[in-house]
């Protein structure tokens, strides 16, 4: 297969038209005769379950499978892993063995055809996320998609995915799990209520020590080769044609064809919150500087250090700094490596100290300093529960919805393109185009 399908024709997959017909039948009273499906909007019965299928069962996929099981054990939501998919059979076999999964596929389209799959979790390499997500939505599945939603070179795909999700009735949640921390919704409400006045500047970053490429992505089988147990063509997808390499296959985060380094791998975890809290849309200008400053070796192509500035039509600037060469935080962070954001407005600033949100009045402001207790911190199991709650209720407002992912990813893609070109990237909102 030369590239992911994005399903030119839906074949026997569930289409939106099929869904509408099904919904009409349900409204006519047929619902009582069929098993629970999240698309039907039925109330979940005592003996019914939400079937989850995983595309990509590497380290992230394996972690998410544990979390899905924990949701069932901790909250009693009847989730069940019913299918797994991976282009590397040994990983697939391990997932089947550990999770006792009844169905396993090497082609993700077969998983999407599985009628027992209600929710799809995407943990494939970055350059596949958008294609897998579009096909999953068109197949009538609800969706958990790992960040980034698309590769840095796939802005047109980002737009298509945003449109497909918007036009569907599917539930979407991006894998920016830090968004489950209540602090971000509390800060957003304070900004909306006018506590800081007109927002003007947001500052955040991601700092850690660790290559997470050559050392963080081991090669389990140096003798692995393409064939029935390793689908190299499917792995390549829409990326440039390359001869097989165990490093490219197992350590894909090192290569620009498949990843982007901190700007798209790490920054979604820290800047998504700032974009949401400050309530901005798409930036009008973005500059970015990426470089390899510590982990210089032959294989590595993506930066280990990246810094960006984004300016918005709302007269807001967002600054994001980051490196994998040092993990010192200037403010106490929430989540591994994440710098606590500083949200500045004309009348004051919001920061975080321990388990409190701190408001500091700006010079000339007549407001008093204030502190607000944070309700709860990051909880990955709670994050998955939020998705399943939305699947059952059909509430599409997850903690990291598609419209927020679109705005955030556009800014990050602009930064990467600006860095590579050594120019300022500009956004044309009328045509939804990035101009470099």
C-alpha positions as CSV (number, residue, x, y, z in Angstrom):
1,X,0.0,0.0,0.0
2,X,1.6,3.2,-1.1
3,X,-0.1,5.5,1.4
4,X,-2.9,5.5,4.0
5,X,-6.3,5.3,2.4
6,X,-8.3,8.2,3.7
7,X,-10.9,5.9,2.1
8,X,-11.6,7.2,-1.4
9,X,-14.7,5.0,-1.2
10,X,-16.1,3.8,2.0
11,X,-16.7,0.2,0.8
12,X,-18.6,-1.6,3.5
13,X,-17.8,1.0,6.2
14,X,-20.5,2.9,7.9
15,X,-21.1,6.2,6.2
16,X,-22.8,9.3,7.6
17,X,-25.8,8.5,5.3
18,X,-25.9,5.0,6.8
19,X,-25.8,6.5,10.3
20,X,-28.7,8.8,9.6
21,X,-30.8,5.9,8.2
22,X,-29.9,3.9,11.3
23,X,-30.9,6.7,13.6
24,X,-34.2,7.1,11.9
25,X,-34.8,3.4,12.4
26,X,-33.9,3.8,16.1
27,X,-36.4,6.6,16.4
28,X,-39.0,4.4,14.9
29,X,-38.6,2.0,17.7
30,X,-36.1,-0.5,16.4
31,X,-33.5,0.5,19.0
32,X,-34.8,-1.9,21.6
33,X,-34.0,-4.9,19.4
34,X,-30.3,-4.1,18.8
35,X,-27.3,-4.2,21.0
36,X,-25.9,-0.9,22.4
37,X,-23.9,1.2,20.0
38,X,-22.6,4.6,21.0
39,X,-23.9,6.1,17.7
40,X,-27.4,5.2,18.6
41,X,-27.6,7.3,21.7
42,X,-29.1,4.5,23.7
43,X,-28.7,4.3,27.4
44,X,-26.1,1.7,28.2
45,X,-27.6,-1.5,29.6
46,X,-26.2,-3.6,32.4
47,X,-24.9,-6.4,30.1
48,X,-23.7,-4.1,27.3
49,X,-20.2,-2.8,26.6
50,X,-18.2,-0.2,24.7
51,X,-15.8,-2.0,22.3
52,X,-12.5,-0.3,21.9
53,X,-10.1,-1.0,19.0
54,X,-6.4,0.1,19.0
55,X,-4.5,1.1,15.9
56,X,-0.8,0.9,17.0
57,X,0.1,-1.1,20.0
58,X,3.6,0.1,20.8
59,X,4.5,1.8,24.1
60,X,1.7,4.4,23.9
61,X,-0.9,2.0,22.7
62,X,0.0,-0.5,25.5
63,X,-0.3,2.3,28.1
64,X,-3.7,3.3,26.8
65,X,-4.9,-0.3,26.9
66,X,-4.1,-0.4,30.6
67,X,-6.0,2.9,31.2
68,X,-9.0,1.6,29.3
69,X,-9.1,-1.5,31.5
70,X,-8.6,0.8,34.6
71,X,-11.7,2.8,33.6
72,X,-13.8,-0.3,33.8
73,X,-12.3,-1.4,37.1
74,X,-12.4,2.1,38.8
75,X,-15.6,3.5,37.5
76,X,-17.6,0.5,36.4
77,X,-17.9,1.7,32.8
78,X,-18.1,-1.5,30.7
79,X,-15.2,-0.9,28.4
80,X,-13.7,-3.9,26.5
81,X,-10.7,-4.1,24.2
82,X,-12.1,-6.0,21.3
83,X,-9.6,-5.5,18.5
84,X,-5.9,-4.4,17.9
85,X,-3.9,-3.5,14.8
86,X,-0.3,-3.1,14.1
87,X,2.0,-3.3,11.1
88,X,4.5,-5.3,13.1
89,X,3.2,-8.8,14.0
90,X,5.3,-9.4,17.1
91,X,3.8,-6.3,18.7
92,X,0.4,-7.4,17.6
93,X,0.9,-10.9,19.0
94,X,2.1,-9.5,22.3
95,X,-1.0,-7.2,22.6
96,X,-3.3,-10.2,21.9
97,X,-1.5,-12.3,24.6
98,X,-1.5,-9.6,27.3
99,X,-5.0,-8.3,26.7
100,X,-6.7,-11.5,25.5
101,X,-8.1,-9.6,22.5
102,X,-10.4,-11.6,20.3
103,X,-9.5,-9.8,17.0
104,X,-6.1,-8.8,15.5
105,X,-5.4,-7.1,12.2
106,X,-2.3,-5.8,10.3
107,X,-4.4,-3.5,8.1
108,X,-6.2,-0.8,10.1
109,X,-9.1,-0.7,7.6
110,X,-10.0,-4.2,8.7
111,X,-10.3,-3.0,12.3
112,X,-12.5,-0.1,11.1
113,X,-14.7,-2.7,9.4
114,X,-15.1,-4.6,12.7
115,X,-18.7,-4.1,13.9
116,X,-17.7,-4.7,17.5
117,X,-15.4,-1.6,17.5
118,X,-17.3,1.5,18.8
119,X,-14.3,3.6,19.8
120,X,-10.9,3.7,18.0
121,X,-7.7,4.7,19.8
122,X,-4.9,5.8,17.4
123,X,-1.4,5.3,18.6
124,X,0.4,5.0,15.2
125,X,3.3,7.1,14.1
126,X,2.6,10.9,13.7
127,X,2.3,10.8,9.9
128,X,-0.6,8.3,10.0
129,X,-2.8,10.0,12.6
130,X,-4.7,12.2,10.3
131,X,-5.5,9.5,7.8
132,X,-6.4,6.9,10.4
133,X,-8.6,9.5,12.2
134,X,-10.5,10.5,9.0
135,X,-11.2,6.9,8.1
136,X,-12.3,6.1,11.6
137,X,-14.7,9.0,11.7
138,X,-16.1,8.1,8.3
139,X,-16.5,4.5,9.5
140,X,-18.8,5.8,12.3
141,X,-16.3,5.4,15.1
142,X,-15.7,7.7,18.1
143,X,-12.1,8.6,18.5
144,X,-9.1,9.0,20.8
145,X,-6.2,10.2,18.8
146,X,-2.6,10.6,20.0
147,X,-1.0,14.0,19.5
148,X,0.0,15.5,17.2
149,X,-3.1,15.1,15.1
150,X,-1.0,15.3,11.9
151,X,2.6,15.5,10.9
152,X,4.2,18.9,10.6
153,X,4.1,18.8,6.7
154,X,0.4,17.8,6.6
155,X,-1.5,21.0,7.1
156,X,-3.9,20.3,4.2
157,X,-4.7,17.0,6.0
158,X,-5.2,18.9,9.3
159,X,-7.9,21.0,7.6
160,X,-9.6,17.9,6.1
161,X,-9.7,16.2,9.4
162,X,-11.1,19.2,11.1
163,X,-13.8,19.4,8.5
164,X,-14.6,15.7,8.7
165,X,-15.0,15.8,12.5
166,X,-17.1,19.0,12.3
167,X,-19.4,17.6,9.8
168,X,-19.8,14.3,11.7
169,X,-21.6,13.4,14.9
170,X,-18.6,11.6,16.3
171,X,-16.8,12.2,19.6
172,X,-13.2,13.2,19.3
173,X,-10.5,13.6,22.1
174,X,-6.9,14.4,21.4
175,X,-4.2,12.6,23.5
176,X,-3.1,15.8,25.3
177,X,-3.9,14.1,28.6
178,X,-2.7,17.1,30.7
179,X,-6.0,18.7,29.7
180,X,-7.7,16.6,32.3
181,X,-6.1,18.7,35.1
182,X,-8.9,21.0,36.4
183,X,-6.5,23.9,36.7
184,X,-6.9,24.7,33.0
185,X,-10.7,24.9,33.0
186,X,-10.5,27.0,36.2
187,X,-8.0,29.4,34.7
188,X,-10.1,29.7,31.5
189,X,-13.1,30.6,33.5
190,X,-11.2,33.3,35.4
191,X,-10.0,34.8,32.1
192,X,-13.5,34.6,30.7
193,X,-14.8,36.4,33.8
194,X,-12.4,39.2,33.2
195,X,-10.1,38.8,36.2
196,X,-6.9,39.6,34.2
197,X,-8.6,42.1,31.9
198,X,-7.7,41.9,28.2
199,X,-5.3,38.9,27.7
200,X,-2.0,40.0,26.1
201,X,0.7,37.4,26.6
202,X,0.9,33.7,27.3
203,X,4.2,31.9,28.2
204,X,4.9,28.2,28.5
205,X,7.5,25.5,27.7
206,X,8.6,22.0,27.9
207,X,12.0,21.1,29.4
208,X,13.5,17.7,30.1
209,X,16.7,15.6,29.7
210,X,16.6,12.7,27.4
211,X,17.0,11.9,23.7
212,X,13.9,9.7,23.5
213,X,14.9,8.7,20.1
214,X,18.0,6.5,19.7
215,X,18.0,5.6,23.4
216,X,14.2,5.9,24.1
217,X,13.1,3.8,21.1
218,X,15.0,0.5,21.2
219,X,15.3,-1.9,18.2
220,X,13.7,-5.1,19.5
221,X,14.9,-7.1,16.5
222,X,17.9,-5.9,14.5
223,X,17.3,-8.6,11.9
224,X,13.7,-7.6,11.2
225,X,12.8,-7.3,7.5
226,X,9.7,-6.4,5.5
227,X,7.4,-9.3,4.7
228,X,4.3,-11.0,6.1
229,X,5.2,-9.9,9.6
230,X,6.3,-6.3,8.9
231,X,4.4,-4.1,6.5
232,X,7.0,-1.5,5.4
233,X,4.8,0.0,2.7
234,X,2.0,0.6,5.1
235,X,4.4,2.2,7.6
236,X,5.7,4.6,5.0
237,X,2.2,5.8,4.2
238,X,2.4,9.2,2.4
239,X,6.1,9.8,3.4
240,X,8.9,9.7,0.9
241,X,9.9,6.3,-0.4
242,X,12.8,4.9,1.5
243,X,14.7,1.6,1.6
244,X,13.9,-0.4,4.7
245,X,15.8,0.5,7.9
246,X,15.3,-1.0,11.3
247,X,16.1,2.5,12.7
248,X,13.5,4.2,10.6
249,X,10.9,1.6,11.5
250,X,11.5,1.3,15.3
251,X,13.1,4.7,16.0
252,X,10.9,6.8,13.7
253,X,10.8,9.8,16.1
254,X,14.3,10.6,15.0
255,X,13.4,11.3,11.3
256,X,11.7,14.3,9.8
257,X,9.7,12.1,7.5
258,X,7.7,10.8,10.4
259,X,8.1,13.2,13.3
260,X,9.0,16.8,14.2
261,X,10.9,16.8,17.5
262,X,9.7,19.0,20.4
263,X,7.5,21.4,18.4
264,X,5.0,18.7,17.5
265,X,5.9,15.8,19.9
266,X,6.1,17.7,23.2
267,X,4.6,21.2,22.7
268,X,1.0,20.0,22.3
269,X,1.2,19.0,25.9
270,X,2.0,22.5,27.2
271,X,0.6,24.9,24.7
272,X,-2.8,23.4,24.1
273,X,-3.8,24.7,27.6
274,X,-2.6,28.2,26.8
275,X,-4.4,28.4,23.5
276,X,-7.6,27.3,25.3
277,X,-7.2,29.4,28.4
278,X,-6.5,32.6,26.4
279,X,-9.4,31.9,24.0
280,X,-7.4,32.6,20.8
281,X,-8.2,31.4,17.3
282,X,-5.5,31.0,14.5
283,X,-2.3,33.1,14.7
284,X,-1.6,35.7,12.1
285,X,2.2,35.3,12.4
286,X,4.6,32.7,13.8
287,X,8.3,32.4,14.0
288,X,10.3,29.3,15.1
289,X,13.9,28.3,15.7
290,X,14.8,24.6,15.9
291,X,18.2,23.1,16.3
292,X,20.1,20.0,17.4
293,X,22.1,21.3,20.4
294,X,22.9,18.3,22.5
295,X,22.0,15.0,20.9
296,X,24.1,15.2,17.7
297,X,24.6,11.8,16.0
298,X,24.2,10.5,12.5
299,X,20.7,9.2,12.8
300,X,19.0,12.2,14.3
301,X,17.3,14.7,12.0
302,X,14.7,16.4,14.2
303,X,15.6,19.2,16.6
304,X,16.2,18.6,20.3
305,X,15.6,22.3,21.1
306,X,12.8,24.5,19.7
307,X,11.5,28.0,20.5
308,X,8.6,29.8,19.0
309,X,6.6,33.1,19.1
310,X,3.1,33.3,17.8
311,X,1.0,36.5,17.4
312,X,-2.8,36.4,17.2
313,X,-5.4,38.8,15.7
314,X,-6.8,39.1,19.3
315,X,-3.6,41.1,20.1
316,X,-2.2,38.2,22.1
317,X,1.3,36.7,21.9
318,X,2.1,33.2,22.9
319,X,5.8,32.2,23.6
320,X,6.8,28.6,23.8
321,X,10.4,27.5,24.8
322,X,11.8,24.1,25.1
323,X,14.8,21.7,25.1
324,X,15.5,18.1,25.8
325,X,19.0,19.1,27.0
326,X,18.0,20.5,30.4
327,X,15.0,19.9,32.7
328,X,15.2,22.9,35.0
329,X,11.8,24.6,35.5
330,X,11.7,28.4,36.3
331,X,8.2,27.7,37.7
332,X,7.0,24.5,39.3
333,X,5.5,22.4,36.6
334,X,2.4,20.3,36.4
335,X,3.1,17.1,34.4
336,X,6.5,15.7,33.4
337,X,8.7,18.3,31.8
338,X,5.9,20.9,31.4
339,X,6.5,24.5,32.5
340,X,3.6,26.1,34.3
341,X,2.2,28.7,32.0
342,X,2.1,32.4,32.8
343,X,-1.1,34.1,31.6
344,X,-0.8,37.9,31.4
345,X,-3.5,40.4,30.9
346,X,-3.8,44.2,31.1
347,X,-5.0,44.0,34.7
348,X,-3.1,41.1,36.1
349,X,-1.4,37.7,35.8
350,X,-2.3,34.1,36.5
351,X,0.3,31.6,37.6
352,X,0.4,28.4,39.5
353,X,2.0,27.7,42.9
354,X,1.6,24.3,44.4
355,X,-2.1,23.5,44.4
356,X,-3.3,27.0,43.9
357,X,-3.9,29.4,41.0
358,X,-2.3,32.8,41.9
359,X,-3.6,36.1,40.6
360,X,-1.2,39.0,40.8
361,X,-2.5,42.5,39.9
362,X,-0.6,44.4,37.2
363,X,0.9,47.8,37.8
364,X,-1.9,50.4,38.1
365,X,-4.6,47.8,38.6
366,X,-7.0,48.3,41.5
367,X,-7.6,44.6,42.0
368,X,-6.4,42.7,45.0
369,X,-4.1,39.6,44.9
370,X,-6.1,36.3,45.0
371,X,-5.6,32.6,45.3
372,X,-7.8,29.8,44.1
373,X,-7.5,26.1,45.2
374,X,-7.1,23.7,42.3
375,X,-9.8,21.1,42.3
376,X,-7.8,18.1,41.0
377,X,-4.6,17.3,39.1
378,X,-3.8,15.2,36.1
379,X,-5.3,11.7,36.0
380,X,-5.0,9.6,32.8
381,X,-7.8,7.3,33.8
382,X,-10.1,10.2,34.5
383,X,-9.2,11.5,31.0
384,X,-10.3,8.3,29.4
385,X,-13.4,8.3,31.5
386,X,-14.3,11.7,30.2
387,X,-14.1,10.3,26.6
388,X,-16.4,7.3,27.5
389,X,-18.9,9.6,29.3
390,X,-19.1,11.7,26.1
391,X,-19.5,8.5,24.0
392,X,-22.4,7.4,26.1
393,X,-24.1,10.8,26.5
394,X,-23.2,11.9,22.9
395,X,-21.8,15.2,24.3
396,X,-19.0,16.1,21.9
397,X,-17.3,18.6,24.3
398,X,-14.4,16.5,25.4
399,X,-11.5,18.0,27.3
400,X,-9.4,18.2,24.1
401,X,-11.8,18.5,21.2
402,X,-11.0,18.8,17.5
403,X,-11.5,22.5,17.1
404,X,-8.9,23.2,19.8
405,X,-6.5,20.6,18.3
406,X,-6.9,22.3,14.9
407,X,-6.0,25.8,16.3
408,X,-3.1,24.5,18.3
409,X,-1.6,22.2,15.5
410,X,-1.9,25.1,13.0
411,X,0.3,27.2,15.2
412,X,2.8,24.4,15.6
413,X,2.9,23.6,11.9
414,X,3.5,27.2,11.1
415,X,6.4,27.3,13.6
416,X,8.1,24.2,12.0
417,X,7.6,25.5,8.5
418,X,9.0,28.9,9.5
419,X,12.0,27.3,11.2
420,X,12.9,25.2,8.2
421,X,12.5,28.2,5.8
422,X,14.2,30.7,8.0
423,X,11.2,33.0,7.6
424,X,8.0,34.2,9.3
425,X,5.0,32.0,8.6
426,X,1.7,33.9,8.1
427,X,-1.9,32.6,8.1
428,X,-4.5,33.5,5.6
429,X,-7.8,33.0,7.5
430,X,-10.1,33.5,4.5
431,X,-8.5,30.7,2.6
432,X,-7.2,28.8,5.6
433,X,-3.7,28.7,4.2
434,X,-0.2,28.9,5.7
435,X,2.1,31.3,3.8
436,X,5.9,31.0,4.2
